[in-house]
Structure formats: C-alpha cells, structure tokens
Amino acid sequence: MVEPPLDGRDGRDLSLHHYNPQSQLKTTATQLSQAAFPVVDVHTHFFYRLRMNRQALKDYVAAMDRNGIAVCVSLDGKLGSQFQEQKDFLWKEHRDRFVFYANIDWRGDGATDDPASWACHRPGFAERTVQQLREAVKDGASGLKLFKRFGLSYRNPDGSLVEIDDPRWDPIWAACGELGIPIIIHTADPAAFFEPINERNERWEELSRHPDWSFHGEEFPTRDELFAARNRMVAKHPKTQFIGAHIANSPEDLEQVSQWMDRYPNLWVEPASRINELGRQPRAAREFLIRYQDRLLFGTDGPWPEQRLKYYWRFFETADESFPYSEKEPPPQGLWRIDGVDLPPQVLRKLYYENAVRLIPGIRERIEAFADSHPLK
Ligand SMILES: [Zn+2]
C-alpha cells in the first residue's frame, strides 16, 4: 500500500514541503504600478538570465519602461571577445538603457579542474588584467564585478583557496580607483548557508532544494573570515570605491554592516535579493537606510518577473505590513513576509538614482535622457 502524503489532512502529520498557509490578515495593500522616481538597477545579470535572447531583452526593456527603471547595470560583461558579445547584445538597440561591468578572467585557457594551469597564477597576471581593464573601460565598461566564487572556490596550485586580499591582486584594485570605476563584490552568502542543514536552520526549505548552496563544513572558510578578507581589501584601497553586493551580504546583522560603513568610507551597499532580510526588521532597516543614504544604491539581481519589481517599490516606498517579497510560492528565501520601510522622498531619490549618478560612469547622461523622454506620471 502506498503511504498517503504528509499533507496535514485527516489527522496526518504535515511535512514542510506541503505547508502553504494562506494569511487571513487584512491590511492596507498599496498598489504601485511604478517606482516614484527614475531607477538605476545596479545589480542585474543580462547574460546569465537572458543569454542572447533578443526578444527577452526587448520585453524586459518594456517592463523597465512600465516600472520607471531608467538604466540597468549588467554585471556579466566578462573580458575579451565575450565582452564584445555582451556589449553588442545590450547596446545594439538599447544603448541608452544599459551599462555593463567587466569581470576578471581568472582561469584564462587553463583547465577548470587544474588550478595550476590557471592564468591568474602566471607571473604578470595582474598587470595584464589591468591592461585589459583599461581597454574595457575605453570600450564602455562602467565597473568591475567580483563573483562569490572569489574566496569560496577559486584555488591555488597547492589546493588552498585563493584569498580575496591576496596581495597579488592589489594592482587590479588600485587600477579601478585610477580608472574611476567601482568594484561590486559578492562575498560569502546568507548566514544560514554556513550553518548545518537541519531542523534549526531558518532556510531549511530552500537548502533542502539546493543543498549545493550550503557552505557549511571544514572545506569552506567561515563567513567571518571571508568578510575580514574583503574588509582588508577595501581598507587597503581607499581610493577605490567598493559596492558590497546584497547589503555587503550581512543584512541579518545591520549593526555589523553599520560598523563596516563607519570604518570604510569607500564602501557602498545595495539590496539585491535581500528585501526578504531588510523587510523582516523594518524599523532597524529604515534607520540603517536613512543613516547611510549617501552610500546606498538600488539593485534587484534581476531581470525578474515584473511582480517581483513591484515588491521592491512597495518595500521601499510604503508602510504596508506583512506582504510577500517574491512572486514565488513558497517564498524562496525564508518562509516569512515583510513590512515596508516607507522611506522619505529625498532618501528614495538617492537610493534609486542620485547616488548611482555620482558613482557609476555612464549613468548621468542616460538618466537625463530618460527623464526627458519619460516624464513622471
Ligand atoms: Zn547577482
């Protein structure tokens, strides 16, 4: 006989995968069709999410128009020939709506599973990368993105992990400062991903679907070690501007991020894929966002379905309570709902575009053109 599912019915127990409670709470639900001010989304992945699908790109530009997103910063620019491909994809028809960042080619033509063959371990790598970056900037690149694999999976020939603050890379970070481009860096991941996957883990539901997202165990550095290495890099290069992606990846501990923001005046943050965290502590989040309003940028990690974008507007612009942070069921990053932070208009403007205009090359002229052609409703 087949056992009935643990669906909580007829006296049976309920497994978490079947649990889908429908909230009975009746609260204000503000309908926002678009952002209150023009938006620069500084954290998007047009290569990884759309590949080279031109129709998908066109559709997303239409969604940007509807939502008031003036410019997206695609972080997947790579270097060399792939850089040109990305540039052609985004700029052929939509040059006024996109800028893009370069990425370091750590591996080069080396074999994935043989770190000793990687380009980054050959002499002169940093100098060659600086030269490539100079050319990329001349060619339109507006910044440099460092992915989370940097610190968590790239290895040295002896098998040890490549360290974020390894002095071999210093010339690259210094050059970004000289070139006037910011570095956006993804370091570590949610706190729960470094904890055992068990009944006490607040992201068990998600980790049970993606066990490979866990960094728990002795083969990985601790989250604090990764943050410390990132912070040493930021401290060592005060003339380079660093954007700590995902609220410097510690939105669960805003007191800690505040200390970093106070210590490193060249550190900026953006909230991509973290309104789930900010929105479950709306009072602390509001205070944080207001306090650091001059080094705050807007990001989503998109392109996403339009519904998700609307949750961002609702989170930042309203005092609505207990609403979803994602269109997905179950919610993908923790089984909870969020409250809005209702930011004042002057903070929203800085978050949405004014700070990006100051920090990222190529934004100012695009925002101006957008404002002329898309007057606020
Ligand atoms: Zn991302």
Residues whose N, C-alpha, C, O or C-beta is under 5 A from the ligand:
A	BS01	ZN	D301
